[in-house]
Amino acid sequence: MSIPARIKKIVETTDTLIVYWKNGEVSKYPYLYLRDNCPSPSTIHSSGQKLIETPAINPAICPKNSELNNDTEVQINWETEEHTSLFSAQWLFDHRLSKAAIAERREQRIAREPVNLWDDALNDNIPVGDYTEVSVSDEALCAWLENVSRYGFAVLRNVPAELGMVCKVVELFGYVRETNYGKLFDVKTRVNPSNLAFTSLGLSAHTDNPYRNPTPTLQLLHCLQSSAVGGNSVVVDGFKIMADLKLHSPQMFHLLSTTPVTFRFENEHEWIERTDTIIGIDVFGEVNAMRFNNRSVQAFEVDEDNMPAFYTAYQHLAKMIDDERYFVQFKMEATDLFIVDNERVMHGRSAYDGSAGERFLQGTYADRDGLLSKLRVLKRKAITQLV
């Protein structure tokens, strides 16, 4: 971001450097903050990691003197140590500490990674990529990952119908998240299944593995065979549902975002459980996670006076999730793959006839931070090539 104004003057106070910008703005920087963020090689390693130990800095540190070089650089010679810090006007402007400037930078970060809420209208424009392009083209991969980031899911066509290819797709952007199911798992009808996913029954929309901490944030399913009748895939935007719930039923939203519930997976060899809220809220008060799996949720630990209201909220949420006005539906054919943000988009399927035809998918888990890292690097590369 180019700065709109250069520095007019600087003023030292007891504990703060005040910068007066030529555009009329005024910024204040505590000396402790400036010393902690000095860009010199003795403070910041070439890898970008800090070398200085923040707790070791004198809280009362102050400059011996400070100088404005032209109107583009501030030089600070520190009093208590033989060290000089040089700050560009660009850096200082980009790190203004007013509440308005901090809020502006947060909005810019959000704008760089936009989230599109959706309902059944998206059936007309399902985000799709082609493996034959995505696997060889940075531009195509970037576009597909952008769809995953924006919509919370995407389909990928023409993935070779070969065992293990679902993991190869993960390797395009990140790393497989291994679980007790292994690096990957088969989704087809089994005798004495350990999970309802391994039956031909329909599955209501849900998020996977909410009993894990941390939850796998991405799930991928790759279709190898698809001749059975039924078994249509369903995806539901949990963030859209949360937005509607908060707008129309704020008290229910409050209950579901503040009342902890326990999810559990247990068998002879494993006992995995986690207690958390169904709706996750970040430090800014925004929804950042959806945890809904009626099959693995345990008896609610809610006091007797509030239990009726909690059940009302839970059942209302479940009915919203099961409302076809929120459904995006598609039939997975052999060589199709789809990916979901497992903390945002719920997925399910209709029942299928396992006695007439085959339905065989392989699935795996991965983590969103790897996908977002790859997406940011690809975007940065594209911008650099344009310059």
N, C-alpha and C positions, 0 to 999 in steps of 0.2 A: 504494500500500500504506500503510495507516495504521500509525503507530508504536505499539508496545505499551507504551512508557514514555517519560516525559519526562526531561530532563537533571537530574540531582541536583547535580553540580558538575563543574568542569573544573580540570585541573592542568597547569601548564606544566613541561616538562622542557627539557633543552638543545636537543633537536631535534624534540620531539614534543609534541603536545597530547593529553592523556588526558581522555576523556569518561567520566564515571560516570553511567550511566543509572539512573533510579528503579526499573527492573525488576531491577536487580542486575548487568546486563551492564557490561563495561568495554571501551572502544574506544580505539585509538591511531591518531593521524593525523600523519604527518611534516609539518613546516611547509612544506617544499618542495612537497609534494602539495597542501596547502591553498592556497598562493599560486597554484599552477599552475591550480587549479580554482575560483578565486574567481569567484562569479557576477555580479560587478558589470559594468555596461555597458562599462567600459573594458577588461575582460578577455574578455567574451563578447559577440559581435555579436548583434543581434536575430535573425539568421538561424540562430543556434545554433553558429556557428563561432568558434573561439578567435581572439582578437586578440593575446594575449600570446605571445611567443616563448619557449617553454620553455627552450631553451639559454641565454637571456639572464638567467634568474633566478639569483640568488646561491645556490649550493648550501647555504650556511650561513645562509640567511635565518632570522630569528627575530622574534617579536613584541616590540614595545615594551611592550605589555600586551594582555591579553585579558579579556573580560568575558562573563558569562552574563546575558543579558537575560531576566528571568522564568525560565522553564525551557524556552523554545522557540527561543532564538536565541543564537548565539555571535558576538561581535564581536571582531575581531582588528585591532589597529593595528600595522602593520609598522614595524620599527625602522629599516631601511635605505632606506625610501622613504616618501613621503607618500601612503600608501594605506591604506584601511580595507576589510576584508572582512567581510561578514555572511553567516553560514551558518545556515540554519534547522535545527532539530532533525530535521525530516523528511529533509532532504538528508543530514545526517550519518549518520542511522540507515540510510538506503538505501544509503550508501556505506561501511559498516563494512568494515574491511580484514582481518579475521580470515580464516583459511583456511576456516572453517566458513561464514562469511557469504558469501564469494565463491562457494563451492560451492553454497550455497542459491540464490543469484541465478542461477547457471548452470542449475540444475534448473528454476527458474521460467521461464527463457527457453525451455528445451526443452519444458516443459509447455504454453507458449503456442502452440507450433508442433509438435504431436505427429506422430509417424511411426507408421503402422500397417503392420506387415509382413504379407504375405499369400501365399497359394498358390492352388491350384485351387479352394478353397472359395469364393473371391470370385466365381467364375462365377455364383453365385446372387444376387449383389448388386453388380454392376458400377456404379461411380460414374458417374452420368449427369446431364447438365443439358440444358436446352432453350434454344436460341438466342433464340427469341421472347421468353423471359423474361429470360435473362442479358443481352441487349443493351439492356434498358430498365430493369431493376430492380437496384439496388445489393445488395439482399438476396439475389437469385438469383445474381448475379455472385459475391458473397462466398462463398456456399455452394459454387459450382462450383470456385472457386479454392482453397477450403479442401480440397476433395477432391483436387485436384492436389497440394497441399502434403502432405497426409496419406498418400495412396496412391501418389503419383508418376505417376499417369496419371488421365485421365477422358475420357469420351465426351461429345460435344455433338450433340444432335439438331436437325434442322430448320434447318441452316445453308443458306441459299439456294444452289442448285447453279449458281453463277455464278463465272466466272473471277475470281481475285483475292480471293475472300471469305476465304480462309485468313489473308490479311494483315489484313483487317478485324477478324477475331477477335483477333489479336495486339494490335491497337490498343485493345481493351477493357481491357488490363492493362499494356501495355508497348510495346516497339519491335521491329521486325523486325531480325534479325541477317543482314545480307547476306553471302554467301560467293561463291566462284567459280561457284556454280550460279545466282547472281543473287539477287534478293529472294525469289523463289519458284521452284519447279521442278515440272515435270510428271513424274508417275510412271505410265508406260505403256510398252508394248513399243515398242522402237525398232530400227532397222537399225543395226548397228555401234555398240552402246551403249558409253558410257564407264564405266558402272557396272552391276553385276548387278541393281540395283533397277529398271533400265529394260528388263528382260526379263520373261518369264512364268514363270521358274524360281522354285521355292520359296526362301525366304531364312531361314536359321536365325536364332534370336534374337541380337541384337547391339545395341551402342550405335553411334550415328552419329558419323562424323568424329573418331575418337580421335586422328587425325594432326594435328588443329588444336590450337593453344595460344593462347588458351583454347578449349576445346571448347564449341560451342553447348550450353547446358544445357537447352534445351527444343526439342522438335520437334513440329510440328503437321502432320497429314495430313487433307485434306478430300476426301471422295469426291464426284465429279461424275457418274460413270457406274459402274454395277455390275450388269452383266448376264452377265458371264463366269462359268463354272462353276469353283468353287474360289476361291483367293485370300483365304482366311480370315485375319484378323489375329490375331497371338499376342503377348501381353505377359508378361514374366517379371520378378518383383521381385528385382533384383540384391542388395538389402540383406537380403532374407530368405535368399537363397542364401549370402551371406557369413556371416550369423549361424549358419546350419547348418554351414557349412564350418569356421568357427572353433570351434564346439562339438565336432564329431566328428572333425575332421582339422586340429588346430591347426598342425602342422608345414607342411602344405600351404598353409594360410592365411598363415603367416609367409613362405614362399617367394614367394607371389604378391603379397604386399604390400611386399616389400623388393627384389625382382629387377626391374630395369628392362627393358622391351622397347621396340622401335621400331615405330610405325605409320607407314605411308606411303601417299600418293596421288600418282601420277606419270603424266603423259602428255606430249605434245609441248610443251604450253604451261605446265604447272604441275608443281611438285615441292613437296609439302607433307608435312612429317614432324614427328613428336614422339616423344621417348623419355620414358617414365614407367612407373610400376608399373600392373599390371592392377587391383589393389585400391588405392584411395587412402585414406590415413589422415590425419586432422586432428591439430591440436596437442594434443588431449585423448586421442589414441589410439583414436578412434572412426572407423569407416568413413564416408567422406564422398563417395566416388566409385567407380564401376565403369566400367572401360574394357575392353570385350571386342568385338573384331571380327576374326574369324579370316580374313576376306578381305583385310584391309589390314595385318595384323601381319607383320613381316619375320622373317628367320631369327634365332633367339634368340642373343644374345651372352652365353652362360653358359659358364663354364669347364667343361672336359671332365669333371671329377670330379663336378660338381653338375648337369650337363645331364640325366642320367637321372631324378633326383629332380624336377627342374623339369618335365620332360615328363609325369611321372606326375601331378603336381599340376595341370598345365594340362589334360590329358585328363580328369582327374577333374572339374574345374570345368566343362569343356565338356559332359560327360555330365549333370551336374546341371542345367545350363541347358537341355538337350534333354529333360529328364525331364518328362513331361506332368503329373506331380503338382504342378509349379510353374506350369503354363500357365493363363492366362485367355485364352479364345478368343471371338471374335465376328466376325460377317460385317458388313462395312461396306456400308451401303446408300447410294444417292445422297442427299445432304444430311447425311450423318453426318460428323463430324470427331472425331479423337481427338488428345490431347496427351500427351506423355510427358516426364518428367524424364530427360533424356538422359545424366545421370551416375548414374542409379539404375535405371531400368526399361529392360530390353532389349525390343526389338520385332522381329517377323519376320512371315512370311506363308507360307501353303501355296502350292504351285504352282497355276496356273490355265490354262485353255484359252483362249489368245488368239485362236484361230480361230473360236470360237463365243461371241459376245457381246463386250461391251466392259468394260474396267476402267480407269478414268481417275481419278487422284487428283492434287491439287496439294498441295505441301508447302512449308513454310518453317521457319526457325529463329528462336528468340528466346532471351532470357536470363532465368534464374530470379530474379535480383535484382529485375527489374521486376515480375514476378508477385507476389513476396513483399511488395514495397513497397506495391503496390496492395491486397493482402489486408490488410496491417496498417492501412493508412489506412481501409479500409472497416470493419474491426473497431472501430477507435478512434471512427469516426463513429457507429457503432451504439451504442457504450457511452455516448458523449456525449449522444445523443438520449434515452437512458433516464434520464439524470440529471435 
